[in-house]
């Protein structure tokens, strides 16, 4: 950097509202995904088959809710391909358990 010639300001900087929206959606999605993963782990330790299946289904529902929450916060349409990622913890858990 030369004195008297400061670096140009980036024009694509985010506003405070955008940063808050990203932080909120990230925290909400990761918190709910932790719940979904916890349900999958609980399914791995369940003794009965119907309990395993039930916990995996509930975990899948919470995974989809996590991504739906992030979409709602960003004001995107609710039906999106991103919702499929919410099924990943339960699908991986079903693969490992069965």
C-alpha positions as CSV (number, residue, x, y, z in Angstrom):
1,X,0.0,0.0,0.0
2,X,1.3,3.4,-0.9
3,X,0.7,6.4,1.3
4,X,-1.9,8.7,-0.3
5,X,-3.4,5.9,-2.4
6,X,-5.8,3.9,-0.2
7,X,-7.3,0.6,-1.3
8,X,-10.6,0.9,-3.1
9,X,-13.7,0.1,-1.1
10,X,-15.5,-3.1,-2.0
11,X,-18.9,-2.3,-3.4
12,X,-20.4,-5.8,-2.7
13,X,-20.1,-5.5,1.1
14,X,-23.1,-6.8,3.0
15,X,-25.4,-4.6,5.0
16,X,-26.0,-5.2,8.7
17,X,-29.4,-6.7,8.0
18,X,-27.9,-9.3,5.6
19,X,-25.3,-10.3,8.1
20,X,-27.9,-10.7,10.8
21,X,-30.0,-12.8,8.5
22,X,-27.1,-15.1,7.7
23,X,-26.1,-15.5,11.3
24,X,-29.7,-16.2,12.4
25,X,-30.3,-18.7,9.7
26,X,-27.0,-20.5,10.4
27,X,-27.6,-20.7,14.1
28,X,-31.2,-21.9,13.7
29,X,-30.4,-24.5,11.1
30,X,-27.4,-25.9,13.0
31,X,-29.3,-26.0,16.2
32,X,-32.2,-27.9,14.7
33,X,-29.8,-30.2,12.8
34,X,-28.1,-31.1,16.0
35,X,-31.5,-32.2,17.3
36,X,-32.0,-34.3,14.2
37,X,-28.6,-35.9,14.5
38,X,-29.3,-36.6,18.2
39,X,-32.5,-38.4,17.3
40,X,-30.5,-40.5,14.8
41,X,-28.0,-41.4,17.5
42,X,-30.8,-42.3,19.8
43,X,-32.2,-44.6,17.1
44,X,-28.9,-46.3,16.9
45,X,-29.1,-47.2,20.6
46,X,-32.8,-48.1,20.6
47,X,-33.6,-51.8,21.2
48,X,-36.9,-52.1,19.3
49,X,-37.1,-51.9,15.5
50,X,-40.3,-49.8,15.6
51,X,-38.5,-47.3,17.9
52,X,-35.5,-47.1,15.5
53,X,-37.8,-46.4,12.5
54,X,-39.8,-43.9,14.4
55,X,-36.8,-41.9,15.6
56,X,-35.3,-41.9,12.1
57,X,-38.5,-40.5,10.7
58,X,-38.7,-37.8,13.4
59,X,-35.0,-37.0,12.8
60,X,-35.8,-36.7,9.0
61,X,-38.7,-34.3,9.8
62,X,-36.5,-32.1,12.0
63,X,-33.8,-32.1,9.3
64,X,-36.3,-30.8,6.8
65,X,-37.6,-28.3,9.3
66,X,-34.0,-27.0,9.8
67,X,-33.6,-26.2,6.1
68,X,-37.1,-24.9,5.8
69,X,-36.3,-22.5,8.7
70,X,-33.3,-21.2,6.9
71,X,-35.3,-20.7,3.7
72,X,-38.0,-18.8,5.6
73,X,-35.5,-16.5,7.3
74,X,-34.0,-15.7,3.9
75,X,-37.5,-15.2,2.4
76,X,-37.1,-17.8,-0.3
77,X,-39.9,-20.0,-1.5
78,X,-40.5,-22.9,0.9
79,X,-40.5,-25.7,-1.6
80,X,-36.9,-26.1,-2.7
81,X,-34.4,-28.7,-3.5
82,X,-32.5,-27.6,-0.4
83,X,-35.1,-29.5,1.7
84,X,-33.6,-32.8,0.5
85,X,-30.4,-32.1,2.4
86,X,-32.5,-32.3,5.6
87,X,-32.9,-36.0,5.0
88,X,-29.2,-36.7,4.9
89,X,-28.7,-37.4,8.7
90,X,-31.5,-39.9,8.8
91,X,-30.5,-41.6,5.6
92,X,-26.9,-42.0,6.8
93,X,-28.2,-43.2,10.1
94,X,-30.5,-45.7,8.4
95,X,-27.6,-47.0,6.4
96,X,-25.4,-47.4,9.5
97,X,-28.1,-49.0,11.6
98,X,-29.6,-51.4,9.1
